[in-house]
Each structure stands twice: as structure tokens, then as C-alpha cells.
Amino acid sequence: MSGNITLTMIKPDAVRNNHIGGILKMINEAGFRIVAMKYTKLSSEKAGEFYAVHKERPFYGELVEFMSSGPIVAAILEKKNAVEDFRTLIGATNPANAADGTIRKMYATSLGENAVHGSDSDENANLESDFHFSKVERF
């Protein structure tokens, strides 16, 4: 059974390029409700902890460095079938392969700087949401 929340992070490249408003507009227009949101900066330690699942992969160091390079916007989004619907909205990881009208097609600049993170499963959506937000920060 699919869940009703997902986590997104508007990544440092999209924040740096002033795309927060455009991305949030697309999220709202796609029917997601923002349950929690914060503008923050991940330390290298916190970025490493968040992406620990990729620790053995060759891109891990670059990913941690990039995700701690500037501020992000983290948000919990709510909608029926949230994970799958949000993955569709953001598009393929590589913006060159992303469908027209997706967030990554519109705002990502490369495979490494792909504008947004989206949870890849209901289980990870819950874990990632708990990583960024306490229960009292959710509305």
C-alpha cells in the first residue's frame, strides 16, 4: 500500500539559482500539501549521515560535498500516493532524460546538480522525514 508523504530537498544548485519559488509552485500545482518546511544548511557530517546508503558508491564524496555546499529547502509533502507522484513530477535523475514539464527538466543543470531530492520509497520517506523534522514541526 502506498503512503501519503514524501520528503523533498531543494538542493543547493536550485537554491543558488533562485528556483525555490518556481519549484514550490510546481509542487503546489501538482496537488501536494506542504506538511513541514525549513530553509537550512547541512553540515558535511549531516549530509554524510543522510546519504549513508550511498557510502560505498564512487559518487558519495562528491554528493556529500555538494549537498553541504549551500542552503537547501527541506519539506515533507502530503498527497495520496506521494512518493510515486512526486517521483513523476521531478523526472529522471539525469535532466537530459527527464520528461518535459518535470522539475528536473526545467531546473536541473546536470546529473550531479539535479535540483531536487525525492524519497524513493514509503519507508525512506518516513526515515528521511524523521531525519529533518520532529513531530512538532509538522502541521
N, CA and C of each residue as an Amber inpcrd file, in Angstrom:
protein
   417
   0.8430000  -1.1910000   0.0000000   0.0000000   0.0000000   0.0000000
   0.8840000   1.2490000   0.0000000   0.5630000   2.1940000  -0.8390000
   1.3750000   3.4000000  -0.9180000   1.0170000   4.3650000   0.2050000
   2.0140000   5.1400000   0.5970000   1.8330000   6.0850000   1.6850000
   1.3930000   7.4480000   1.1940000   1.2740000   8.3640000   2.1460000
   0.7870000   9.6770000   1.7640000   1.7740000  10.8030000   2.0380000
   3.0390000  10.4720000   2.3470000   4.0470000  11.5290000   2.4850000
   5.3020000  11.1730000   1.6910000   6.0300000  12.2070000   1.3510000
   7.3470000  12.0590000   0.7640000   8.1920000  13.2200000   1.2480000
   9.4910000  13.0730000   1.1500000  10.3850000  14.1620000   1.5210000
  11.0560000  14.6920000   0.2670000  11.1560000  15.9960000   0.1980000
  11.9510000  16.6140000  -0.8520000  12.9760000  17.5380000  -0.2210000
  14.0670000  17.7090000  -0.9290000  15.0190000  18.7640000  -0.6110000
  15.2660000  19.5150000  -1.9090000  15.0750000  20.8220000  -1.8830000
  15.5110000  21.6500000  -2.9900000  16.9930000  21.8450000  -2.7560000
  17.7960000  21.3400000  -3.6840000  19.2370000  21.2190000  -3.4890000
  19.9680000  22.5530000  -3.6690000  21.2300000  22.6150000  -3.2050000
  21.9860000  23.8700000  -3.2550000  22.0520000  24.5280000  -4.6280000
  22.0970000  23.7540000  -5.7090000  22.1500000  24.3660000  -7.0380000
  20.8770000  25.1340000  -7.3500000  19.7290000  24.5560000  -7.0340000
  18.4520000  25.2150000  -7.3100000  18.2430000  26.4190000  -6.3940000
  18.6960000  26.3170000  -5.1440000  18.6210000  27.4620000  -4.2270000
  19.4980000  28.5930000  -4.7590000  20.7220000  28.2610000  -5.1320000
  21.6850000  29.2420000  -5.6530000  21.1620000  29.9260000  -6.9200000
  20.4130000  29.1850000  -7.7360000  19.8960000  29.7110000  -8.9950000
  18.5020000  30.3310000  -8.8730000  18.0690000  30.5560000  -7.6300000
  16.7920000  31.2380000  -7.3470000  15.5650000  30.5010000  -7.8900000
  15.5490000  29.1770000  -7.7440000  14.4280000  28.3840000  -8.2490000
  13.4790000  27.8820000  -7.1550000  13.6640000  28.3310000  -5.9210000
  12.8030000  27.8510000  -4.8330000  11.3370000  28.1150000  -5.1540000
  11.0100000  29.3360000  -5.5130000   9.6180000  29.7010000  -5.7770000
   9.0010000  28.9050000  -6.9140000   9.7370000  28.7570000  -8.0100000
   9.2230000  28.0100000  -9.1560000   8.9810000  26.5550000  -8.8220000
   9.8970000  25.9600000  -8.0660000   9.7500000  24.5560000  -7.6790000
   8.5750000  24.3810000  -6.7180000   8.4650000  25.2590000  -5.7240000
   7.3420000  25.1660000  -4.7880000   6.0050000  25.3720000  -5.5090000
   5.9720000  26.2430000  -6.4870000   4.7500000  26.4560000  -7.2690000
   4.3460000  25.1720000  -7.9880000   5.3110000  24.4910000  -8.5910000
   5.0180000  23.2340000  -9.2810000   4.5030000  22.1780000  -8.2950000
   5.1000000  22.1370000  -7.1170000   4.6790000  21.1850000  -6.0840000
   3.2330000  21.4650000  -5.6830000   2.9200000  22.7300000  -5.4290000
   1.5440000  23.0980000  -5.0510000   0.5620000  22.7950000  -6.1710000
   0.9190000  23.1410000  -7.3930000   0.0100000  22.9210000  -8.5250000
  -0.2220000  21.4400000  -8.8080000   0.7160000  20.5910000  -8.3760000
   0.5480000  19.1410000  -8.5560000  -0.3040000  18.5220000  -7.4430000
  -0.8090000  19.3410000  -6.5380000  -1.7260000  18.8560000  -5.5210000
  -1.1000000  18.4020000  -4.2150000   0.1820000  18.6650000  -4.0240000
   0.8300000  18.3100000  -2.7620000   0.5450000  19.3810000  -1.7180000
   0.4030000  18.9410000  -0.4750000   0.2720000  19.8470000   0.6620000
   1.5870000  19.8210000   1.4210000   2.1180000  20.9830000   1.7380000
   3.3680000  21.0520000   2.4950000   3.0330000  20.8900000   3.9720000
   3.5580000  19.8120000   4.5570000   3.2960000  19.4600000   5.9500000
   4.3330000  20.0990000   6.8680000   5.5590000  20.2290000   6.3720000
   6.6640000  20.8360000   7.1160000   7.6610000  21.3660000   6.0970000
   8.3290000  22.4790000   6.4550000   9.3200000  23.0250000   5.5320000
  10.3170000  23.8610000   6.3160000  11.5980000  23.7650000   5.8920000
  12.6240000  24.6070000   6.5030000  13.7330000  24.9180000   5.5110000
  14.2850000  26.1010000   5.6870000  15.4470000  26.5680000   4.9360000
  16.6230000  26.3390000   5.8550000  17.5770000  25.5210000   5.4360000
  18.6570000  25.1100000   6.3280000  19.9100000  24.7930000   5.5200000
  20.9710000  24.5080000   6.2050000  22.2130000  24.0940000   5.5460000
  22.7060000  22.8310000   6.2400000  22.9810000  21.8020000   5.4520000
  23.5130000  20.5560000   6.0020000  25.0190000  20.6870000   6.2050000
  25.4970000  20.2620000   7.3480000  26.9430000  20.1410000   7.5440000
  27.4090000  18.9340000   6.7310000  28.7020000  18.8190000   6.5240000
  29.2350000  17.6320000   5.8320000  28.8470000  16.3670000   6.5850000
  28.8970000  16.4420000   7.9130000  28.5450000  15.2800000   8.7390000
  27.0880000  14.8790000   8.5370000  26.1780000  15.8550000   8.5570000
  24.7540000  15.5730000   8.3880000  24.4410000  15.0860000   6.9750000
  25.0790000  15.6930000   5.9620000  24.8750000  15.2370000   4.5830000
  25.3660000  13.7990000   4.4380000  26.5060000  13.4870000   5.0520000
  27.0380000  12.1280000   5.0140000  26.1030000  11.1400000   5.6810000
  25.5160000  11.5570000   6.7810000  24.5670000  10.7060000   7.5030000
  23.3120000  10.4750000   6.6490000  22.7970000  11.5360000   6.0360000
  21.5940000  11.4210000   5.2170000  21.8080000  10.4740000   4.0410000
  22.9740000  10.5770000   3.3990000  23.2700000   9.7680000   2.2120000
  24.1310000   8.5420000   2.5290000  24.1250000   8.0790000   3.7800000
  24.9480000   6.9340000   4.1920000  24.6830000   5.6820000   3.3460000
  23.4940000   5.5440000   2.8210000  23.1530000   4.3910000   1.9840000
  24.0550000   4.3190000   0.7470000  24.6120000   5.4490000   0.3340000
  25.4780000   5.5090000  -0.8530000  26.9660000   5.5050000  -0.5060000
  27.3110000   5.2520000   0.7400000  28.6920000   5.4040000   1.2100000
  29.7160000   4.6210000   0.3940000  29.3540000   3.4770000  -0.1030000
  30.2990000   2.6410000  -0.8620000  30.3440000   2.9920000  -2.3490000
  29.5040000   3.8940000  -2.7780000  29.4570000   4.2590000  -4.1950000
  30.5000000   5.3230000  -4.5060000  30.9990000   5.3330000  -5.7370000
  32.0790000   6.2590000  -6.0900000  31.6930000   7.7420000  -6.0170000
  30.4130000   8.0500000  -6.1230000  29.9740000   9.4450000  -6.1140000
  29.6630000   9.9840000  -4.7190000  29.7880000   9.1580000  -3.6860000
  29.3970000   9.5380000  -2.3270000  30.0910000  10.8200000  -1.8550000
  31.3900000  10.8980000  -1.9890000  32.1360000  12.0740000  -1.5250000
  31.6890000  13.3490000  -2.2170000  31.5180000  13.2770000  -3.5260000
  31.0460000  14.4390000  -4.2890000  29.6340000  14.8380000  -3.8600000
  28.7810000  13.8470000  -3.6300000  27.4080000  14.1040000  -3.2220000
  27.3740000  14.8270000  -1.8710000  28.1420000  14.3320000  -0.9160000
  28.1910000  14.9450000   0.4140000  28.7340000  16.3690000   0.3090000
  29.7920000  16.5470000  -0.4620000  30.3710000  17.8820000  -0.6380000
  29.3480000  18.8390000  -1.2630000  28.6640000  18.3880000  -2.3050000
  27.6640000  19.2170000  -2.9750000  26.5110000  19.5610000  -2.0390000
  25.9710000  18.5560000  -1.3380000  24.7950000  18.7960000  -0.5010000
  25.1090000  19.6620000   0.7210000  26.3710000  19.7910000   1.0750000
  26.7460000  20.6680000   2.1860000  27.3480000  21.9830000   1.6850000
  27.2670000  22.2460000   0.3790000  27.9030000  23.4240000  -0.2080000
  27.0910000  24.7090000  -0.0740000  25.8440000  24.5900000   0.3120000
  24.9880000  25.7680000   0.4480000  23.6600000  25.3800000   1.0440000
  22.7940000  26.3700000   1.2430000  21.4980000  26.0710000   1.8590000
  20.6060000  25.2100000   0.9660000  19.6870000  24.5440000   1.6240000
  18.6640000  23.7180000   0.9790000  17.3010000  24.0990000   1.5550000
  16.2560000  23.6530000   0.9070000  14.9130000  23.7240000   1.4720000
  14.4360000  22.2830000   1.6010000  14.2030000  21.8570000   2.8290000
  13.6810000  20.5110000   3.0850000  12.1840000  20.6310000   3.3540000
  11.4110000  19.6960000   2.8270000   9.9570000  19.7500000   3.0320000
   9.3570000  18.3590000   3.0190000   8.3760000  18.1630000   3.8650000
   7.5430000  16.9650000   3.8270000   6.3010000  17.3280000   3.0330000
   6.0050000  16.5060000   2.0400000   4.8550000  16.7330000   1.1760000
   3.8340000  15.6350000   1.3950000   2.5720000  16.0090000   1.3760000
   1.4940000  15.0510000   1.6060000   0.5620000  15.0110000   0.3960000
   0.2280000  13.8200000   0.0130000  -0.7130000  13.5750000  -1.0800000
  -0.9020000  12.0630000  -1.1470000  -2.0460000  11.6060000  -1.5680000
  -2.2280000  10.1710000  -1.7820000  -1.2000000   9.7210000  -2.8270000
  -0.5210000   8.5900000  -2.5620000   0.4890000   8.0590000  -3.4710000
   1.6560000   9.0390000  -3.6540000   2.0540000   9.6760000  -2.5620000
   3.0050000  10.7940000  -2.5960000   4.3430000  10.4490000  -3.2320000
   4.9480000   9.3310000  -2.8530000   6.2840000   9.0040000  -3.3620000
   6.2510000   8.8530000  -4.8810000   5.3590000   8.0330000  -5.3630000
   5.3020000   7.7830000  -6.8090000   4.9310000   9.0460000  -7.5890000
   3.9440000   9.7870000  -7.0950000   3.5280000  11.0050000  -7.7920000
   4.6430000  12.0510000  -7.8040000   5.3840000  12.1510000  -6.6960000
   6.4610000  13.1360000  -6.6680000   7.6180000  12.7160000  -7.5660000
   7.9220000  11.4220000  -7.5960000   8.9850000  10.9440000  -8.4970000
   8.6230000  11.2640000  -9.9500000   7.3680000  11.1540000 -10.2850000
   6.9200000  11.5070000 -11.6360000   7.0920000  13.0090000 -11.8670000
   6.7210000  13.8210000 -10.8860000   6.8260000  15.2740000 -11.0130000
   8.2720000  15.7340000 -11.1640000   9.2090000  15.0980000 -10.4440000
  10.5970000  15.5800000 -10.5230000  11.3080000  15.0880000 -11.7770000
  10.9410000  13.9400000 -12.3010000  11.5690000  13.4390000 -13.5150000
  12.8280000  12.6450000 -13.2460000  13.4450000  12.1740000 -14.3200000
  14.6430000  11.3320000 -14.2370000  15.7900000  12.0650000 -13.5410000
  16.6410000  11.2950000 -12.8580000  17.7880000  11.8560000 -12.1530000
  18.6600000  12.6960000 -13.0800000  18.8630000  12.1970000 -14.2800000
  19.6260000  12.9520000 -15.2780000  18.6420000  13.8560000 -16.0230000
  18.7870000  15.1740000 -15.8980000  17.8170000  16.0650000 -16.5400000
  17.7420000  15.9070000 -18.0570000  18.7990000  15.4040000 -18.6660000
  18.7820000  15.1590000 -20.1140000  17.7540000  14.0830000 -20.4710000
  17.4510000  13.2010000 -19.5200000  16.4850000  12.1250000 -19.7400000
  15.1170000  12.4140000 -19.1280000  14.9780000  13.5570000 -18.4760000
  13.7270000  13.8940000 -17.7920000  12.6740000  14.3370000 -18.8030000
  11.4430000  13.9820000 -18.5190000  10.3240000  14.3610000 -19.3910000
  10.0810000  15.8610000 -19.3350000   9.5940000  16.4010000 -20.4350000
   9.2210000  17.8130000 -20.4800000   8.2040000  18.0990000 -19.3860000
   8.3170000  19.2760000 -18.7770000   7.3810000  19.6860000 -17.7410000
   7.7210000  19.1980000 -16.3540000   8.8030000  18.4030000 -16.2070000
   9.2050000  17.9390000 -14.8820000  10.1410000  18.9620000 -14.2410000
  10.2550000  18.8850000 -12.9320000  11.1070000  19.8230000 -12.1980000
  12.5460000  19.7360000 -12.6820000  13.0670000  18.5400000 -12.8270000
  14.4670000  18.4070000 -13.2430000  14.6920000  18.8750000 -14.6750000
  13.7400000  18.6660000 -15.5540000  13.8840000  19.1440000 -16.9270000
  13.9660000  20.6710000 -16.9380000  13.1830000  21.2890000 -16.0610000
  13.1100000  22.7480000 -16.0380000  14.2290000  23.4010000 -15.2320000
  14.6740000  22.7630000 -14.1510000  15.5640000  23.4520000 -13.2130000
  16.9190000  22.8050000 -12.9650000  17.1130000  21.5570000 -13.3130000
  18.3950000  20.8930000 -13.0660000  19.4080000  21.2900000 -14.1350000
  20.6750000  21.2800000 -13.7540000  21.7270000  21.6430000 -14.7030000
  22.5860000  20.4560000 -15.1250000  22.5610000  19.3730000 -14.3430000
  23.3820000  18.2060000 -14.6670000  22.9190000  17.0140000 -13.8360000
  23.5090000  15.8670000 -14.1050000  23.2240000  14.6690000 -13.3160000
  23.5520000  14.8960000 -11.8410000  24.6690000  15.5400000 -11.5690000
  25.0940000  15.7880000 -10.1870000  24.3440000  16.9210000  -9.5180000
  23.9890000  17.9340000 -10.2860000  23.2590000  19.0850000  -9.7540000
  21.8560000  19.0630000 -10.3480000  21.0280000  18.1800000  -9.7470000
  19.7250000  17.8970000 -10.3510000  18.5350000  18.4970000  -9.6050000
  18.7700000  19.6010000  -8.9250000  17.7390000  20.4930000  -8.3710000
  16.9850000  19.9850000  -7.1420000  16.5290000  18.7410000  -7.1410000
  15.6900000  18.2690000  -6.0400000  15.9720000  16.8110000  -5.6870000
  15.7110000  16.5100000  -4.4400000  15.7210000  15.1330000  -3.9480000
  14.2650000  14.7270000  -3.7490000  13.9640000  13.4850000  -4.0150000
  12.6540000  12.9300000  -3.6990000  12.8300000  11.5320000  -3.1390000
  12.1280000  11.2140000  -2.0750000  12.1990000   9.8810000  -1.4790000
  11.8920000   8.8270000  -2.5310000  12.5640000   7.6590000  -2.4140000
  12.3660000   6.6110000  -3.4160000  11.4650000   5.4690000  -2.9440000
  10.9940000   5.5430000  -1.7130000  10.0800000   4.5210000  -1.1920000
   9.3200000   5.1050000  -0.0060000   8.2240000   4.4720000   0.3450000
   7.4630000   4.9170000   1.5130000   8.2960000   4.8050000   2.7810000
   9.0440000   3.7130000   2.8920000   9.8960000   3.5300000   4.0740000
  10.9190000   4.6600000   4.1710000  11.6060000   4.9730000   3.0650000
  12.5950000   6.0520000   3.0890000  11.9430000   7.4130000   3.3060000
  10.7410000   7.6070000   2.8040000  10.0340000   8.8690000   3.0320000
   9.8650000   9.1100000   4.5300000   9.5060000   8.0740000   5.2620000
   9.3490000   8.2100000   6.7150000  10.6860000   8.4370000   7.4060000
  11.7040000   7.6610000   7.0290000  13.0290000   7.8340000   7.6320000
  13.6020000   9.2220000   7.3460000  13.4970000   9.6620000   6.1040000
  14.0440000  10.9580000   5.7050000  13.2770000  12.1130000   6.3510000
  11.9620000  11.9610000   6.4690000  11.1620000  12.9890000   7.1390000
  11.5740000  13.1140000   8.5940000  11.7770000  11.9720000   9.2590000
  12.2190000  11.9850000  10.6560000  13.6270000  12.5550000  10.8010000
  14.4660000  12.4040000   9.7880000  15.8180000  12.9500000   9.8090000
  15.7760000  14.4790000   9.8800000  14.8700000  15.0840000   9.1490000
  14.8180000  16.5460000   9.0490000  13.8440000  17.2220000  10.0050000
  12.7890000  16.5130000  10.4130000  11.7200000  17.1790000  11.1560000
  11.2710000  16.3710000  12.3610000  11.0950000  17.0720000  13.4840000
  10.4730000  16.4430000  14.6500000   8.9600000  16.4330000  14.4240000
   8.2520000  15.6940000  15.2320000   6.8010000  15.6160000  15.0990000
   6.1310000  16.9690000  15.3360000   6.6950000  17.8170000  16.1880000
   6.0720000  19.1160000  16.4750000   6.3130000  20.1430000  15.3680000
   7.1600000  19.8090000  14.4010000   7.4020000  20.7170000  13.2720000
   6.4880000  20.4140000  12.0820000   5.5780000  19.4800000  12.2510000
   4.7040000  19.0450000  11.1510000   3.2830000  19.5580000  11.4180000
   2.6620000  20.0730000  10.3770000   1.3310000  20.6560000  10.5250000
   0.3640000  20.1300000   9.4900000
